[in-house]
Amino acid sequence: MFGTLPHHGFEPIGDDCTVLSMGDDALVMTTDMLVEDVHFLRAASTAEEVGRKSLMVNLSDVAAMGATPVATLLSLSLPESAQGEWSEAFMRGYYDASREAGVALVGGDTTASRDRISINVVAIGRVQGANIKRRSAAKVGDIIAVTGKLGTSSKGLVDIMFGDLDTVAAKHHRVAQARIAEGVWLGGRTEVHAMMDISDGIASDINHIMELSKVGAEIELSTIPTDYDIRYATTGGEDYELLLTVDAASFDRVAEALKEATGTMLTAIGRITDSGELQWLENGAPATVDLKGFTHF
């Protein structure tokens, strides 16, 4: 519907952030919403944890573009039960995470709601234009890779739903951590082509890269880094790790240098193909599995 309207220098929808070029540099901007009982349970999370997560899930999108986050805007819709003590604790969590990331809060809005909390954040980052990583830049033959381990957040949500609030996975789910340093570092590497963050599970998110890059993908299930069942690692959301494609000849060098620079592991899990389709492999052979990522509706 909006494709025919002027964009005034902003790139169209499709990446983790929109981009506004400013000479050699660019601003990237994104927005994300968290709704009570959809993205968090008030009884299972502290207000400080919700404040931190609200910021970090947005900074993850900025990092996925190879950009350094610089500012946010925050809007809150609060029922009476969340006004006062809860909102003050929420802001402490948001402040602590902002201070950690070196990000300013430069505006926002507050309003009352009938019974549930809604949180909306706009995040802004800055990056050299040559360092921007887009979903459309994957090349046939690239290695598909992920940072860290996958599936912990999804397993944590299951633990929380069953009342196990103190497991390692449950705590991980409640307190998101954006890969800011890793995103900026990877943004500076020309061997890294496409990149995005993992918010809905790789079974869903790899399709965004495939669609915009007009490529296919093969993913080897046995290589996916996880401490839990492979379904958590492929279909579960809210990992906020980075999913990227890297020139095959350079992958080992990039992975070693990233580990040295940030301490974060980069694992090869597959390869970009020209098939236009996603193929799951198990020990090199086609796997007969039905894996689908999180969908919002």
PALO-615109 format. One line per field, with one value per residue (C-alpha): residue number from 1; z, y, x; residue in three letters. Coordinates in pm, 1 decimal. Layout:
! PALO-615109
nr = [NUM; ...] .
up = [Z; ...] .
north = [Y; ...] .
east = [X; ...] .
rest = [ala; ...] .
//
This chain:
! PALO-615109
nr = [1; 2; 3; 4; 5; 6; 7; 8; 9; 10; 11; 12; 13; 14; 15; 16; 17; 18; 19; 20; 21; 22; 23; 24; 25; 26; 27; 28; 29; 30; 31; 32; 33; 34; 35; 36; 37; 38; 39; 40; 41; 42; 43; 44; 45; 46; 47; 48; 49; 50; 51; 52; 53; 54; 55; 56; 57; 58; 59; 60; 61; 62; 63; 64; 65; 66; 67; 68; 69; 70; 71; 72; 73; 74; 75; 76; 77; 78; 79; 80; 81; 82; 83; 84; 85; 86; 87; 88; 89; 90; 91; 92; 93; 94; 95; 96; 97; 98; 99; 100; 101; 102; 103; 104; 105; 106; 107; 108; 109; 110; 111; 112; 113; 114; 115; 116; 117; 118; 119; 120; 121; 122; 123; 124; 125; 126; 127; 128; 129; 130; 131; 132; 133; 134; 135; 136; 137; 138; 139; 140; 141; 142; 143; 144; 145; 146; 147; 148; 149; 150; 151; 152; 153; 154; 155; 156; 157; 158; 159; 160; 161; 162; 163; 164; 165; 166; 167; 168; 169; 170; 171; 172; 173; 174; 175; 176; 177; 178; 179; 180; 181; 182; 183; 184; 185; 186; 187; 188; 189; 190; 191; 192; 193; 194; 195; 196; 197; 198; 199; 200; 201; 202; 203; 204; 205; 206; 207; 208; 209; 210; 211; 212; 213; 214; 215; 216; 217; 218; 219; 220; 221; 222; 223; 224; 225; 226; 227; 228; 229; 230; 231; 232; 233; 234; 235; 236; 237; 238; 239; 240; 241; 242; 243; 244; 245; 246; 247; 248; 249; 250; 251; 252; 253; 254; 255; 256; 257; 258; 259; 260; 261; 262; 263; 264; 265; 266; 267; 268; 269; 270; 271; 272; 273; 274; 275; 276; 277; 278; 279; 280; 281; 282; 283; 284; 285; 286; 287; 288; 289; 290; 291; 292; 293; 294; 295; 296; 297] .
up = [0.0; 89.2; -181.6; -410.8; -146.8; -133.2; 104.2; 154.8; 159.2; 386.2; 258.1; 219.2; 461.7; 464.8; 695.3; 1073.8; 1046.3; 789.5; 671.4; 614.3; 434.6; 537.0; 314.9; 417.2; 731.6; 789.7; 1062.6; 1114.7; 1290.5; 1416.8; 1646.3; 1846.1; 2080.5; 2389.5; 2521.2; 2858.4; 2839.1; 2484.2; 2524.1; 2902.5; 3208.7; 3490.3; 3751.6; 3607.6; 3548.8; 3763.3; 3637.3; 3605.5; 3380.8; 3158.0; 3134.2; 3028.4; 2777.4; 2621.3; 2536.3; 2435.5; 2182.8; 1995.7; 2020.1; 1874.4; 1549.2; 1536.4; 1597.7; 1320.0; 1073.0; 1185.2; 1358.3; 1697.2; 1892.8; 2002.9; 2120.5; 2194.3; 2237.9; 2484.7; 2499.9; 2778.8; 2818.2; 3183.1; 3377.6; 3727.7; 3880.8; 3699.2; 3781.0; 4061.0; 4203.5; 3897.8; 3645.4; 3858.3; 3876.2; 3501.3; 3437.4; 3659.7; 3446.0; 3126.6; 3261.2; 3369.4; 3025.4; 2852.7; 3059.3; 2981.1; 2607.2; 2609.5; 2466.5; 2535.7; 2600.4; 2392.9; 2400.7; 2419.5; 2557.6; 2841.2; 2855.2; 3065.5; 2962.5; 3087.6; 3213.0; 3038.9; 2989.8; 2637.7; 2568.3; 2244.7; 2178.1; 1882.6; 1855.5; 1649.8; 1547.8; 1350.9; 1104.6; 815.3; 496.6; 372.7; 690.7; 672.2; 664.2; 483.7; 446.8; 69.7; 44.3; 77.0; -203.1; -332.3; -163.6; 154.8; 489.6; 708.0; 1066.5; 1406.1; 1715.2; 2054.7; 2129.9; 2018.6; 2185.8; 2542.7; 2542.6; 2391.4; 2648.6; 2917.2; 2808.4; 2836.7; 3184.3; 3286.5; 3153.5; 3371.6; 3675.4; 3673.9; 3709.9; 3842.3; 3569.0; 3372.3; 3060.4; 3233.2; 3357.8; 3009.8; 2858.3; 3100.5; 3049.2; 2680.6; 2573.1; 2235.3; 2049.9; 2016.0; 2011.0; 1781.1; 1537.0; 1512.1; 1466.8; 1199.5; 1026.9; 964.8; 787.9; 410.7; 424.8; 605.9; 355.0; 488.9; 857.8; 1082.4; 1439.8; 1544.7; 1702.3; 1561.0; 1525.9; 1237.5; 1070.9; 1013.1; 999.2; 734.6; 498.4; 519.5; 393.9; 124.4; 0.8; -19.0; -152.1; -395.7; -284.7; -116.1; 194.4; 338.4; 717.0; 892.5; 1211.1; 1381.4; 1371.1; 1533.5; 1870.5; 2147.7; 2492.7; 2432.7; 2189.2; 1828.0; 1796.7; 2058.3; 1863.4; 1523.2; 1589.4; 1916.6; 1921.0; 2120.9; 2101.2; 1982.6; 1844.4; 1499.7; 1183.4; 903.6; 581.5; 534.0; 236.3; 258.1; 208.0; 488.9; 747.6; 972.0; 982.8; 1064.5; 1335.3; 1503.2; 1491.9; 1630.9; 1922.4; 1993.2; 1967.8; 2161.3; 2321.2; 2121.6; 1929.2; 1560.4; 1433.9; 1073.4; 1035.5; 659.3; 318.6; 80.7; -238.2; -567.5; -511.1; -383.8; -111.3; 246.2; 290.7; 635.3; 652.6; 912.6; 894.0; 533.1; 416.3; 358.3; 683.8; 690.6; 954.1; 969.2; 1138.9; 1137.6; 1331.4; 1553.3; 1383.7; 1545.7; 1419.6] .
north = [0.0; 245.4; 146.8; 433.3; 704.7; 903.0; 758.9; 1087.3; 904.7; 617.4; 263.2; 61.9; -206.0; -541.4; -527.0; -521.4; -141.4; 122.0; 321.1; 695.6; 774.2; 1088.0; 1107.6; 839.3; 758.9; 648.4; 636.8; 312.1; 304.0; 29.3; -17.2; -310.7; -364.3; -583.5; -662.7; -816.4; -1183.3; -1205.5; -1112.3; -1126.9; -1244.3; -992.3; -1267.1; -1443.7; -1141.9; -853.7; -504.3; -447.3; -754.4; -630.0; -288.7; -441.1; -676.9; -395.5; -212.0; -508.0; -659.3; -328.5; -282.9; -633.3; -508.7; -218.9; -451.7; -681.5; -396.8; -361.1; -32.6; 118.4; 208.1; 571.1; 660.2; 531.9; 660.8; 482.1; 476.5; 306.9; 224.5; 135.3; 8.0; 146.0; -165.7; -94.1; 274.4; 388.7; 112.5; -118.7; 158.1; 301.8; -41.0; -85.0; 243.5; 137.7; -173.5; 30.7; 283.5; 21.2; -143.8; 196.4; 288.8; -47.7; 4.5; 375.0; 472.2; 793.1; 809.0; 1108.5; 1100.0; 897.8; 898.2; 759.0; 681.9; 481.2; 142.6; -62.0; -378.9; -470.8; -314.8; -223.4; -108.7; 37.5; 134.1; 313.2; 248.7; 456.4; 358.0; 506.0; 325.3; 387.6; 328.1; 70.3; -136.3; -180.6; -545.9; -625.7; -941.6; -908.6; -953.6; -1333.8; -1502.8; -1859.2; -2057.8; -1846.3; -2021.7; -1972.8; -1905.0; -1808.4; -1647.6; -1814.1; -2095.5; -2128.8; -2251.4; -2142.1; -1868.1; -2095.3; -2366.2; -2098.6; -1993.1; -2353.6; -2374.9; -2056.2; -2181.6; -2491.5; -2280.3; -2350.5; -1989.4; -2047.2; -2261.8; -2129.8; -2121.0; -1934.4; -1664.9; -1636.3; -1588.0; -1309.1; -1111.9; -1063.7; -960.5; -794.5; -883.2; -517.6; -550.5; -851.9; -673.4; -370.2; -590.4; -806.9; -491.3; -394.1; -720.3; -729.0; -1111.5; -1092.6; -1048.6; -1080.0; -1048.0; -1029.5; -1112.7; -1430.0; -1328.9; -1588.4; -1893.7; -1978.4; -2190.4; -1865.3; -1609.3; -1779.9; -1744.5; -1364.5; -1381.2; -1633.6; -1422.0; -1090.6; -1242.8; -1469.6; -1777.5; -2113.4; -2264.2; -2595.2; -2623.3; -2918.0; -2993.6; -3168.5; -2853.3; -2614.5; -2506.0; -2577.4; -2731.8; -2839.5; -3026.6; -2924.4; -2798.7; -2531.3; -2427.9; -2408.4; -2302.5; -2108.6; -1731.1; -1462.5; -1594.0; -1250.5; -1409.8; -1307.3; -1508.1; -1424.0; -1543.7; -1536.2; -1589.5; -1959.8; -1917.0; -1660.3; -1823.6; -1982.4; -1660.0; -1450.5; -1692.2; -1696.8; -1318.2; -1264.5; -1496.8; -1307.8; -965.3; -1034.9; -1378.1; -1495.7; -1821.8; -1819.6; -2157.2; -2268.2; -2441.0; -2454.5; -2304.4; -2069.2; -2246.6; -2149.5; -2377.8; -2110.0; -2352.7; -2442.6; -2794.4; -2942.0; -3198.1; -3460.5; -3589.3; -3473.8; -3643.3; -3472.6; -3472.1; -3539.8; -3282.2; -3015.3; -2717.4; -2380.0; -2069.8; -1852.9; -1662.9; -1365.3; -1437.6] .
east = [0.0; 278.1; 524.8; 424.5; 471.0; 798.7; 1059.3; 1252.8; 1584.7; 1481.3; 1524.4; 1201.9; 1081.0; 1262.9; 1565.4; 1603.2; 1624.7; 1550.3; 1853.9; 1892.3; 2217.1; 2407.9; 2713.9; 2962.6; 2764.2; 2406.7; 2145.0; 1953.5; 1617.9; 1390.9; 1092.6; 964.3; 670.5; 635.0; 287.5; 209.4; 100.5; 239.7; 607.7; 638.9; 446.9; 440.4; 421.8; 728.9; 956.9; 1071.3; 998.8; 1374.8; 1403.1; 1121.1; 1287.6; 1617.7; 1458.3; 1254.6; 1574.1; 1788.8; 1547.3; 1558.1; 1934.1; 1965.6; 1809.1; 2054.3; 2349.4; 2225.6; 2280.5; 2644.3; 2558.0; 2638.7; 2322.0; 2316.6; 1963.4; 1614.0; 1261.9; 1031.8; 652.9; 457.2; 90.5; 33.2; -268.0; -315.7; -156.0; 172.4; 191.5; 419.6; 641.4; 635.2; 702.6; 984.0; 1152.1; 1099.7; 1278.2; 1568.5; 1613.5; 1586.3; 1837.0; 2091.0; 2078.8; 2102.4; 2407.4; 2567.9; 2513.6; 2604.4; 2265.8; 2069.5; 1693.9; 1582.6; 1203.0; 884.0; 530.5; 320.2; -48.5; -291.6; -430.8; -721.7; -550.9; -221.8; 119.5; 232.2; 588.2; 716.6; 1077.3; 1235.5; 1610.6; 1854.3; 2205.6; 2492.0; 2718.8; 2952.6; 2756.0; 3006.9; 2960.0; 2582.1; 2474.1; 2150.3; 1945.4; 1970.2; 2349.3; 2389.3; 2584.0; 2569.1; 2845.9; 2847.0; 2871.9; 2562.9; 2670.5; 2530.6; 2678.2; 2651.7; 2407.8; 2046.1; 1729.2; 1799.0; 1535.4; 1271.4; 1342.2; 1328.4; 981.2; 862.8; 1016.9; 837.0; 504.1; 547.1; 635.2; 1009.5; 1122.1; 1473.5; 1628.2; 1924.9; 1707.6; 1423.1; 1660.2; 1810.9; 1463.8; 1376.9; 1699.6; 1783.8; 2133.3; 2192.4; 2514.5; 2614.3; 2994.1; 2970.5; 2737.5; 2965.0; 3273.4; 3108.1; 2983.1; 3343.2; 3428.8; 3383.4; 3381.8; 3047.1; 2765.9; 2408.8; 2316.6; 2010.0; 1922.7; 1742.1; 1412.2; 1169.4; 1397.1; 1630.8; 1361.2; 1175.7; 1455.1; 1671.9; 1376.7; 1403.2; 1761.8; 1666.5; 1375.6; 1560.9; 1885.0; 1695.5; 1889.2; 1837.2; 1994.5; 2111.0; 2133.8; 2297.8; 2103.1; 2394.4; 2607.9; 2359.4; 2504.0; 2254.4; 2223.7; 1864.6; 1641.6; 1700.0; 1341.5; 1407.1; 1717.1; 1546.1; 1187.9; 1206.7; 1217.1; 1396.3; 1751.9; 1876.0; 2188.6; 2314.4; 2246.4; 2489.8; 2648.4; 3024.7; 3253.9; 3341.5; 3715.8; 3729.4; 3502.4; 3765.9; 3965.9; 3658.2; 3539.8; 3880.3; 3912.3; 3559.5; 3634.6; 3955.7; 3788.0; 3465.0; 3491.0; 3188.3; 3177.5; 3076.8; 2951.7; 2901.0; 2563.2; 2508.7; 2560.1; 2379.3; 2267.3; 2104.7; 1802.3; 1565.7; 1453.6; 1547.3; 1685.5; 1747.6; 2028.5; 2106.6; 2464.3; 2479.4; 2158.6; 1821.7; 1623.5; 1250.7; 1158.7; 890.8; 1052.4; 881.5; 976.1; 756.9; 475.3; 303.3; -48.1] .
rest = [met; phe; gly; thr; leu; pro; his; his; gly; phe; glu; pro; ile; gly; asp; asp; cys; thr; val; leu; ser; met; gly; asp; asp; ala; leu; val; met; thr; thr; asp; met; leu; val; glu; asp; val; his; phe; leu; arg; ala; ala; ser; thr; ala; glu; glu; val; gly; arg; lys; ser; leu; met; val; asn; leu; ser; asp; val; ala; ala; met; gly; ala; thr; pro; val; ala; thr; leu; leu; ser; leu; ser; leu; pro; glu; ser; ala; gln; gly; glu; trp; ser; glu; ala; phe; met; arg; gly; tyr; tyr; asp; ala; ser; arg; glu; ala; gly; val; ala; leu; val; gly; gly; asp; thr; thr; ala; ser; arg; asp; arg; ile; ser; ile; asn; val; val; ala; ile; gly; arg; val; gln; gly; ala; asn; ile; lys; arg; arg; ser; ala; ala; lys; val; gly; asp; ile; ile; ala; val; thr; gly; lys; leu; gly; thr; ser; ser; lys; gly; leu; val; asp; ile; met; phe; gly; asp; leu; asp; thr; val; ala; ala; lys; his; his; arg; val; ala; gln; ala; arg; ile; ala; glu; gly; val; trp; leu; gly; gly; arg; thr; glu; val; his; ala; met; met; asp; ile; ser; asp; gly; ile; ala; ser; asp; ile; asn; his; ile; met; glu; leu; ser; lys; val; gly; ala; glu; ile; glu; leu; ser; thr; ile; pro; thr; asp; tyr; asp; ile; arg; tyr; ala; thr; thr; gly; gly; glu; asp; tyr; glu; leu; leu; leu; thr; val; asp; ala; ala; ser; phe; asp; arg; val; ala; glu; ala; leu; lys; glu; ala; thr; gly; thr; met; leu; thr; ala; ile; gly; arg; ile; thr; asp; ser; gly; glu; leu; gln; trp; leu; glu; asn; gly; ala; pro; ala; thr; val; asp; leu; lys; gly; phe; thr; his; phe] .
//
